[in-house]
Amino acid sequence: MYAEFAGQYTSKEILPLIRDMLTYIIEFEGEVPGTSSSKECGTYKLHNLAEAKKDAKAYLEALENPILDYPA
């Protein structure tokens, strides 16, 4: 998973989007895009939905008590 943001945002503003992205992965069913050939993705053999869901759950749990403001 990756995300790109244009502009200046705080962690508090981005965190809901990250949570939504992780939830989408956890709930996803069906064929994963880019998994059938190297033309679609150079690392297509590494795509694994079950592992992605497992990792997304772990990240989502880790975000239950995030540190949102770091000292300058």
C-alpha positions as CSV (number, residue, x, y, z in Angstrom):
1,M,0.0,0.0,0.0
2,Y,1.2,3.5,-0.7
3,A,-0.3,6.9,-0.7
4,E,0.9,10.3,-2.0
5,F,-0.4,13.6,-0.7
6,A,0.0,17.0,-2.3
7,G,0.2,19.9,0.2
8,Q,0.8,20.1,3.9
9,Y,-1.2,17.9,6.2
10,T,-0.9,16.9,9.8
11,S,-0.9,13.3,11.1
12,K,-4.4,14.0,12.5
13,E,-5.7,14.8,9.1
14,I,-4.1,11.8,7.4
15,L,-4.8,9.2,10.0
16,P,-8.5,8.6,9.1
17,L,-7.5,8.0,5.5
18,I,-4.9,5.5,6.4
19,R,-7.4,3.7,8.7
20,D,-9.9,3.6,5.8
21,M,-7.3,2.2,3.4
22,L,-6.4,-0.5,5.9
23,T,-10.0,-1.4,6.5
24,Y,-10.5,-1.6,2.7
25,I,-7.7,-4.1,2.4
26,I,-9.0,-6.2,5.4
27,E,-12.5,-6.4,3.8
28,F,-11.4,-6.8,0.2
29,E,-12.7,-9.9,-1.6
30,G,-12.0,-10.8,-5.2
31,E,-9.1,-10.7,-7.6
32,V,-6.2,-8.5,-6.7
33,P,-5.3,-6.2,-9.6
34,G,-1.8,-6.7,-11.0
35,T,-1.4,-10.3,-10.0
36,S,-1.6,-12.2,-13.3
37,S,1.6,-11.1,-15.2
38,S,4.7,-9.1,-15.1
39,K,3.1,-6.7,-17.6
40,E,0.7,-5.7,-14.9
41,C,3.3,-5.5,-12.1
42,G,7.0,-6.4,-11.9
43,T,6.5,-8.0,-8.6
44,Y,3.2,-9.8,-9.3
45,K,4.4,-13.1,-7.8
46,L,4.8,-11.4,-4.4
47,H,1.1,-10.3,-4.2
48,N,-0.7,-12.3,-1.5
49,L,-4.1,-11.1,-0.3
50,A,-4.1,-13.2,2.9
51,E,-0.8,-11.8,4.0
52,A,-1.9,-8.3,3.0
53,K,-5.0,-8.7,5.2
54,K,-2.9,-10.0,8.1
55,D,-0.5,-7.1,7.8
56,A,-3.3,-4.5,7.5
57,K,-4.9,-5.9,10.7
58,A,-1.6,-5.5,12.5
59,Y,-1.1,-2.0,11.3
60,L,-4.7,-1.0,12.1
61,E,-4.3,-2.4,15.7
62,A,-1.0,-0.4,16.0
63,L,-2.9,2.8,15.1
64,E,-5.4,2.4,18.0
65,N,-3.2,4.7,20.1
66,P,-1.0,6.7,17.7
67,I,1.4,9.4,18.6
68,L,0.1,12.3,16.5
69,D,2.3,15.2,17.6
70,Y,6.0,14.8,17.6
71,P,8.2,17.5,19.3
72,A,9.9,19.8,16.8
